[in-house]
Every structure is written in structure tokens, then in C-alpha cells.
Amino acid sequence: MAIQNTLPDPNNTITPSGESTGSGAVVGPGFSAVTVSSKQPVSINRSNSGLAFRSINKYQNFTVNISYNKLTKEEFNIVYSFLLEKQASLEAFFVQLPQYGNSSAGTKNITADASAGANQLTLANTTNISPGDLFSVTIPSDDTHVKVYKITKIVSSVVTITPQLQRPIDVSNSGTETANFGVPKMRVTYTGSDIQYSVDASGLYSFSVKLEETLS
């Protein structure tokens, strides 16, 4: 069985042994709210005449804040145990964000090479894709390409994306390179050194999760 490496939620089950499916598999609790931020610091310098010169001085990444409704002990322990294990091993994991995921678009083949730093991709088709859609990529020759991107413009079969491509894509090198709109997952780590929660007089748990996109 495959080890569950996605934060447990109603779409991603986990067994007591940490596997994604099998005996005793349970679903994780749903999110009550999700906040996503795109962080890309910009440096601005001004000349004596007042002209502004702007440049990006750091890589882009996403941060995710997840809030839960009040949780029972059983619901809480599903998520808390998962996060404690990842924190102790300093291991990154994935999160599936409920506001993203375009089952109508599914997976699209990438049909042209693209260099690192490019902001456009050529897809086999753009049926059912819309600006604002989030996607991840599958590159058979490059399993370290784990960045997620968002669509900003669509012209025929060419989509403009943000941020710029983190790594090059060579469609002649490996087989089928794809953009996954159906179930895009963001690779993240838990932010900070403390995982805190509180329990009220009814025995219900209050809990939230702060995550940061990571590429390693």
C-alpha cells in the first residue's frame, strides 16, 4: 500500500498505519475556511528624477492557512498525528485545496518545449480551462518539478501562467508531459515550530494549520 503523503481530508483517507487505503482507512475532517496568499517580494528603487525601477528579488511561493470547525477527538487526531509525524521527520507533504480542482478540464498534454522562466505553456487543448485555475505538472524526466501554477490568460492553445516556470520542460525527452487541473496538489511544509490546539469544556478541539509551499 502507498503511504499517505497528502493532508487527510474528505478526499484523502488514511489508515492507522499511515497508508492511503486499506483496513481501517478514515477520512480527514473538512476545512471551514482556506486562505491562500501568493508571496513574491518586489524591490523598488527610485532615481533622483522620481523614476521607479522594479525588480523581483526573491522566488514566488504560496502560503496556505486552513481553519477547521470544532473537531471531535477522533477527527482532530487524524490531522494532528499526521502533522506531528511530518514535523518530526522534517518531511514535506501535499495538500489538496477544495477551491481548486477542475474535473471538467482534467489533465492536458503539454505539446511544446518551455524554458525555465517562461510564462507561457502550449497545451493540446484548453477546453474547460479558465483564468484562475490552479494546476501542477507531471514531467516524467524531472520528478523534482513540483511547483504549482495559476492560469492568467488563454489564447487558443497557449496559456499564460504565474509564476514563471520554475524548471524547463522538454517534451521530446521523456514521453507525456501533462498539466493536471483535475486534482492539483501543492507541496508544502508546516510553518513554524509549534503545532497548537485548544480543547473546550465540551471536549471539542479548536485547530488551524499554517502551511508554506516548498520545492524541496
N, C-alpha and C positions, 0 to 999 in steps of 0.2 A: 504494500500500500504506500501511497505517496504521503510524505509529511505535509501537514497543512502549513503553508507559508503565507497565507492571507488572513488578515484580521478576521476572526469569526464574526459572522453576521447572518441574517436570514438566508443569504445565498451561498454562504461558505460554512459548511459544517466541520466539526472537529470531534475526534474520539478521545477517550481518556488517555490513550497512548500518544496523542498528538497527530494522528493520521487524519487525512481529509475525509475519508469514508470508511465504513466498516462497523463492527459491532459497537453499539453504544454511542454512535455519532449523534451529536446535538447541534442545533443551530445557535448562532450567537444572537444577542439582542440587537434590535434595530436602532438606528440613530434618531434622536429627536431633532437635531439640527447639525448642519455641517457648514463650516466657514472655510473657504479656500482663498488663499492670497498668493499672488504672483510677485515674487521679490526679485527685482533687478536694479540694483543701485546705479544711479547715473551721476557722473561728475560734471559740474558746470563751472567753467572759467569765463571770466569777462575781461575784455580788453579795456584800455583806458577810454575808448570811444563808446563803450557800452555794448559792443557785440558779444554775443554769448556763444561759447564753443562747448558742445555737449559730447560726452563720450560715455560708453558703458565701462565701468571699472570693476565689474565683478560678474560672475556667471549668474544665470537666472535659475531660480528654483521655486517650487511651490511649497507652501505650508498649509496644513490641514488641522483645523480644530473640530473635534467631534464631541457633541454633547449627547447624553443618554437621558431618557426618562428615568424615574425611580426604578431601581432594579432589585429583584429578589436576590438572596444569597446565591442561588444556583445560577441565575443569569449573570450576576457580577463575576463569579469565579471563572466562568468560561473565558471572559475577556482578560480579567486581571492575571490569571495564570499564564495565559498566552504572552502578555506583555512582560511579565516578570522573567519568563524564560528568555525572551529576546533581549531584554536589557542585560541579564546576567551574562549572556554569551556575546553581547555587542553585535548581534546579528540583525541585518536589515530584513524587512518583510514587505508584503504588499498590502494595499488597501483598495477595496472596490467602493467607489463613491456612488451613492444611489442616484445623484442628479445627472450622472453621466452614464453612458451606455446606450448605444443606438442599435437595437436589434434589427431594425429595418436596413441599416447600412451594412451591418455585419463586418466582414473582412474584405479589404480591397487589395488587389495586387499592385505593387509599385513597379512601374514599367520603364523608368529611365533612371540613369545614374544621377546621384546628387552629392555634392561635395560638403564637407563639414563647414558650417557657417552659412549654408544656403537657407533661404526662407521659402522655398517652393518645392513641391513634390508633384510628380506626374503619376496619376493613378489610372488603372484600367477603365474606371468609370467613376462618376461622382453621384450616382443615383442615391437618393435619400440622405445625402450628406448636407449639413447646414453649417454656416458660420457659428462658432461657439462650441462645436463638437470636440470632445477630447479623444485622443487616440494614442495607442502605444504601437511600437513596431516590432516585427519579428524578422530578424536578419540571420539566416542560417549560418553564415560565415562569421558572425560577430554577436556572440551572446552577451557581450558587455554593453550593448546598445539598449539601455533600459529607460531612457528618458521618455516622458510623455509630452505631447504637443497639443495645441489647440488650433483649429481652423479659424482663419480670419477673413479669407476671401476665396471665392471659387470662380474660375474662368475656364469653361469647357472641362477638360480632364486635369487641369493644373490647379492645385490648391496652394494658397499662401498660408504659412504656418507661423506660430510663435511658441516658444523662442526659436532661434535659428537651430538648424540641425547640429546636434552635439557630436555626431560621428558621420563619416562618409557612408554612402550606400552605393554598392556596385552590383547592379542587377545581373551582370554577366558572370559573376564569380561563383555563385552558390546555388542558384535554383530559384525558389519562390520567396521574394521579399514582400511582406504584407504590412498593411496598416490596419490595426484592429480597432474598429469603432464599436463593436458589439459589446465586449466586456473589457474595456481598458482598465488596467490596474496600475497604480502608482507605487513605485518602490520607495519605502520610507524607513525612517528610524524614529524612535520615541525621542521627543525633545526634552532635554533637561535630565537631571539625576534623580528626581523624586517622582514617584507614582503615588498620588494621594487620593484618598476617598473618605467619605464620611457615612455614618450609619445613624438613622434617626430612631426615635423611640418605637416605631413600628417594625424595626428590623429591615427597613429598605435602604438601599445604598444609593448615594449620590456620587457621580463619577463623570469625568470628562477626560479626553485624550488629546494631546498636542503632538502632532507629527510633522516631520520635515522630509521633503523629498531628498533622496540620496542616490548617487550613481555608483557607489562602491560598497 
